Amino acid sequence: MTDSPAPLPSASRAHDVTRGVTLLALLATPLWFLLAVARDQGPVWRAEYHGSLDFTGAQVTVTERRLSRYWDRRNPRVPGGFPTQRFSARFDTCLRLQQAREIPLQLVASGVASLSIDGQEQLRIDGQDRLARGTVATLEPGVHHLRVDYSVRDWPSIALNASLDGHAPVAVPAPTAVTGSEWFHPRPGPAPCGP
């Protein structure tokens, strides 16, 4: 008696396997997309752009996901259509903490920029070239209002980086959530982060 090779699967069975693998691959794409959408907190910055260097004159308000902007000859578009080398901007966001944290912060800008937390200036930059300044802010549990004021010089750039998880600072907010913290979009008015 000789061993004969196992019969090859029929063409329809091979087709069924291929179709099943294809459906599984296609199902993973919508699931990944739905998970990404569910985890996305949306824009957390309110940005007011002004057509002058001193926060006066024409104004347009937009929302932004992160505070990390760089304008150059390839990307000269400023919200509101203001000239790239003649505008100012005010960026506001809110941060809710469940426990006290020491948060490394880094402000990066070309021009004049300042970072305030709950109305207290933390960092300031005033330079022609792109400069970076850093500090470690100690924040108590509760809601905090962060504001960055910016006036341009030359080709403008502005970024606020922070680390809530012990890793290197990244543009605020980080792409992944950090337990015990939540960034959210401010409201207009004198109490942008709540009563």
DRENDO-1510 file (C-alpha; in Angstrom, 1 decimal, always signed):
<recs>
REC; n; res; u; v; w
REC; 1; MET; +0.0; +0.0; +0.0 .
REC; 2; THR; +1.4; +3.4; -1.0 .
REC; 3; ASP; +0.7; +6.7; +0.6 .
REC; 4; SER; -1.1; +9.0; -1.7 .
REC; 5; PRO; -0.9; +12.7; -1.4 .
REC; 6; ALA; -3.8; +14.5; +0.3 .
REC; 7; PRO; -6.4; +15.8; -2.1 .
REC; 8; LEU; -6.0; +19.5; -2.9 .
REC; 9; PRO; -8.9; +21.7; -1.8 .
REC; 10; SER; -11.4; +22.4; -4.4 .
REC; 11; ALA; -11.4; +25.7; -6.3 .
REC; 12; SER; -14.6; +26.7; -4.4 .
REC; 13; ARG; -13.1; +26.0; -1.0 .
REC; 14; ALA; -10.0; +28.0; -1.9 .
REC; 15; HIS; -12.3; +30.9; -3.1 .
REC; 16; ASP; -14.2; +30.7; +0.3 .
REC; 17; VAL; -11.0; +31.0; +2.3 .
REC; 18; THR; -9.8; +34.0; +0.2 .
REC; 19; ARG; -13.2; +35.7; +0.6 .
REC; 20; GLY; -13.2; +35.1; +4.3 .
REC; 21; VAL; -9.7; +36.6; +4.7 .
REC; 22; THR; -10.7; +39.6; +2.5 .
REC; 23; LEU; -13.8; +40.3; +4.6 .
REC; 24; LEU; -11.8; +40.0; +7.8 .
REC; 25; ALA; -9.2; +42.5; +6.5 .
REC; 26; LEU; -12.0; +44.9; +5.4 .
REC; 27; LEU; -13.8; +44.6; +8.7 .
REC; 28; ALA; -10.6; +45.7; +10.6 .
REC; 29; THR; -10.4; +49.0; +8.7 .
REC; 30; PRO; -13.8; +50.3; +9.8 .
REC; 31; LEU; -13.2; +49.1; +13.4 .
REC; 32; TRP; -9.9; +50.8; +13.5 .
REC; 33; PHE; -11.5; +54.0; +12.1 .
REC; 34; LEU; -14.4; +53.9; +14.6 .
REC; 35; LEU; -12.0; +53.4; +17.6 .
REC; 36; ALA; -9.9; +56.3; +16.4 .
REC; 37; VAL; -13.0; +58.5; +16.1 .
REC; 38; ALA; -14.2; +57.5; +19.5 .
REC; 39; ARG; -10.9; +58.4; +21.1 .
REC; 40; ASP; -10.4; +61.7; +19.3 .
REC; 41; GLN; -11.3; +64.6; +21.6 .
REC; 42; GLY; -11.6; +67.0; +18.6 .
REC; 43; PRO; -10.1; +70.5; +18.6 .
REC; 44; VAL; -9.3; +71.7; +22.1 .
REC; 45; TRP; -7.8; +75.1; +21.2 .
REC; 46; ARG; -9.7; +78.3; +20.5 .
REC; 47; ALA; -7.6; +80.5; +18.3 .
REC; 48; GLU; -8.3; +84.2; +17.8 .
REC; 49; TYR; -6.3; +85.6; +14.9 .
REC; 50; HIS; -6.0; +89.4; +14.5 .
REC; 51; GLY; -4.9; +91.5; +11.5 .
REC; 52; SER; -2.4; +93.5; +13.6 .
REC; 53; LEU; +0.5; +92.9; +15.8 .
REC; 54; ASP; -1.2; +94.1; +19.0 .
REC; 55; PHE; -4.4; +92.0; +19.1 .
REC; 56; THR; -6.6; +94.8; +17.7 .
REC; 57; GLY; -8.5; +95.3; +14.4 .
REC; 58; ALA; -10.1; +92.6; +12.3 .
REC; 59; GLN; -10.4; +89.2; +14.0 .
REC; 60; VAL; -11.3; +85.6; +13.1 .
REC; 61; THR; -11.8; +82.8; +15.6 .
REC; 62; VAL; -11.1; +79.2; +14.6 .
REC; 63; THR; -10.6; +75.9; +16.5 .
REC; 64; GLU; -7.3; +73.9; +16.4 .
REC; 65; ARG; -6.4; +70.4; +17.4 .
REC; 66; ARG; -2.8; +71.2; +18.6 .
REC; 67; LEU; -0.8; +74.3; +19.2 .
REC; 68; SER; +2.0; +73.6; +16.7 .
REC; 69; ARG; +2.0; +76.0; +13.7 .
REC; 70; TYR; +4.7; +77.0; +11.2 .
REC; 71; TRP; +4.2; +79.4; +8.3 .
REC; 72; ASP; +6.7; +79.7; +5.5 .
REC; 73; ARG; +6.6; +80.3; +1.7 .
REC; 74; ARG; +5.1; +76.8; +1.1 .
REC; 75; ASN; +2.5; +77.3; +3.8 .
REC; 76; PRO; +1.7; +81.1; +4.0 .
REC; 77; ARG; -2.0; +80.9; +4.8 .
REC; 78; VAL; -3.0; +82.5; +8.0 .
REC; 79; PRO; -6.7; +82.0; +9.2 .
REC; 80; GLY; -8.6; +85.2; +8.2 .
REC; 81; GLY; -6.3; +85.8; +5.2 .
REC; 82; PHE; -4.1; +88.1; +7.3 .
REC; 83; PRO; -0.6; +88.8; +6.0 .
REC; 84; THR; +1.9; +86.1; +7.2 .
REC; 85; GLN; +4.3; +88.7; +8.6 .
REC; 86; ARG; +1.7; +91.0; +10.2 .
REC; 87; PHE; -0.7; +89.3; +12.6 .
REC; 88; SER; -1.2; +88.3; +16.3 .
REC; 89; ALA; -3.0; +85.3; +17.8 .
REC; 90; ARG; -4.4; +84.3; +21.1 .
REC; 91; PHE; -4.7; +80.6; +21.8 .
REC; 92; ASP; -6.9; +79.3; +24.7 .
REC; 93; THR; -7.5; +75.7; +26.1 .
REC; 94; CYS; -8.6; +74.1; +29.3 .
REC; 95; LEU; -7.0; +71.2; +31.3 .
REC; 96; ARG; -8.8; +69.2; +33.9 .
REC; 97; LEU; -6.6; +67.2; +36.3 .
REC; 98; GLN; -7.8; +64.6; +38.8 .
REC; 99; GLN; -4.6; +64.9; +40.9 .
REC; 100; ALA; -1.8; +67.4; +41.4 .
REC; 101; ARG; +0.9; +67.1; +38.7 .
REC; 102; GLU; +4.3; +68.6; +37.9 .
REC; 103; ILE; +4.1; +69.3; +34.1 .
REC; 104; PRO; +7.2; +70.1; +32.0 .
REC; 105; LEU; +6.2; +72.8; +29.5 .
REC; 106; GLN; +8.1; +74.2; +26.5 .
REC; 107; LEU; +7.1; +77.3; +24.5 .
REC; 108; VAL; +8.7; +77.5; +21.1 .
REC; 109; ALA; +8.3; +80.6; +18.9 .
REC; 110; SER; +9.8; +83.1; +16.5 .
REC; 111; GLY; +8.5; +86.5; +17.6 .
REC; 112; VAL; +6.9; +87.5; +20.9 .
REC; 113; ALA; +5.0; +84.8; +22.8 .
REC; 114; SER; +3.9; +84.2; +26.3 .
REC; 115; LEU; +2.2; +81.3; +28.1 .
REC; 116; SER; -0.1; +82.0; +31.0 .
REC; 117; ILE; -1.8; +79.5; +33.3 .
REC; 118; ASP; -4.8; +80.6; +35.3 .
REC; 119; GLY; -3.8; +84.3; +34.5 .
REC; 120; GLN; -0.2; +83.9; +35.7 .
REC; 121; GLU; +2.6; +84.2; +33.1 .
REC; 122; GLN; +4.8; +81.2; +33.1 .
REC; 123; LEU; +7.0; +81.6; +30.0 .
REC; 124; ARG; +7.9; +84.5; +27.7 .
REC; 125; ILE; +9.9; +84.6; +24.4 .
REC; 126; ASP; +10.9; +87.8; +22.6 .
REC; 127; GLY; +13.2; +87.1; +19.7 .
REC; 128; GLN; +13.8; +87.4; +16.0 .
REC; 129; ASP; +14.9; +83.8; +15.7 .
REC; 130; ARG; +13.0; +80.7; +16.7 .
REC; 131; LEU; +13.6; +80.2; +20.5 .
REC; 132; ALA; +12.5; +77.8; +23.1 .
REC; 133; ARG; +11.9; +78.3; +26.8 .
REC; 134; GLY; +10.8; +75.7; +29.3 .
REC; 135; THR; +9.6; +75.4; +32.9 .
REC; 136; VAL; +7.9; +72.8; +35.1 .
REC; 137; ALA; +4.5; +73.9; +36.3 .
REC; 138; THR; +3.0; +72.5; +39.5 .
REC; 139; LEU; -0.8; +72.3; +39.0 .
REC; 140; GLU; -3.3; +71.3; +41.6 .
REC; 141; PRO; -6.4; +69.1; +40.9 .
REC; 142; GLY; -9.1; +70.9; +39.1 .
REC; 143; VAL; -9.6; +72.9; +35.9 .
REC; 144; HIS; -6.8; +75.2; +34.6 .
REC; 145; HIS; -6.9; +77.8; +31.8 .
REC; 146; LEU; -3.9; +77.9; +29.5 .
REC; 147; ARG; -3.4; +80.9; +27.2 .
REC; 148; VAL; -0.7; +81.7; +24.7 .
REC; 149; ASP; -0.4; +85.2; +23.2 .
REC; 150; TYR; +1.7; +85.5; +20.0 .
REC; 151; SER; +2.8; +88.3; +17.8 .
REC; 152; VAL; +4.8; +87.4; +14.7 .
REC; 153; ARG; +8.3; +88.3; +13.4 .
REC; 154; ASP; +9.7; +87.2; +10.1 .
REC; 155; TRP; +8.4; +83.8; +9.2 .
REC; 156; PRO; +6.2; +82.9; +12.2 .
REC; 157; SER; +6.1; +79.7; +14.2 .
REC; 158; ILE; +4.5; +78.9; +17.5 .
REC; 159; ALA; +4.2; +75.7; +19.6 .
REC; 160; LEU; +3.4; +74.6; +23.1 .
REC; 161; ASN; +4.7; +71.3; +24.2 .
REC; 162; ALA; +4.0; +69.4; +27.4 .
REC; 163; SER; +4.5; +66.1; +29.1 .
REC; 164; LEU; +1.8; +64.6; +31.4 .
REC; 165; ASP; +3.1; +61.1; +31.2 .
REC; 166; GLY; +6.9; +61.4; +31.9 .
REC; 167; HIS; +7.9; +61.1; +28.2 .
REC; 168; ALA; +9.4; +63.9; +26.1 .
REC; 169; PRO; +7.1; +66.9; +25.7 .
REC; 170; VAL; +4.9; +66.9; +22.6 .
REC; 171; ALA; +2.5; +69.4; +21.1 .
REC; 172; VAL; -0.5; +70.1; +23.4 .
REC; 173; PRO; -2.6; +68.0; +23.6 .
REC; 174; ALA; -0.7; +64.7; +23.1 .
REC; 175; PRO; -2.1; +62.4; +20.5 .
REC; 176; THR; -2.9; +59.8; +23.2 .
REC; 177; ALA; -4.9; +60.4; +26.4 .
REC; 178; VAL; -3.2; +60.4; +29.8 .
REC; 179; THR; -5.2; +58.9; +32.7 .
REC; 180; GLY; -6.4; +61.6; +35.1 .
REC; 181; SER; -6.2; +64.5; +32.6 .
REC; 182; GLU; -8.5; +65.9; +30.0 .
REC; 183; TRP; -8.0; +68.8; +27.6 .
REC; 184; PHE; -11.2; +70.5; +26.5 .
REC; 185; HIS; -12.3; +73.5; +24.3 .
REC; 186; PRO; -12.9; +76.7; +26.2 .
REC; 187; ARG; -16.1; +78.8; +26.1 .
REC; 188; PRO; -16.2; +82.4; +25.1 .
REC; 189; GLY; -16.4; +84.9; +27.9 .
REC; 190; PRO; -14.6; +85.8; +31.1 .
REC; 191; ALA; -14.6; +82.2; +32.5 .
REC; 192; PRO; -13.5; +80.2; +29.5 .
REC; 193; CYS; -12.9; +76.9; +31.5 .
REC; 194; GLY; -16.0; +77.1; +33.7 .
REC; 195; PRO; -17.3; +79.0; +36.7 .
</recs>
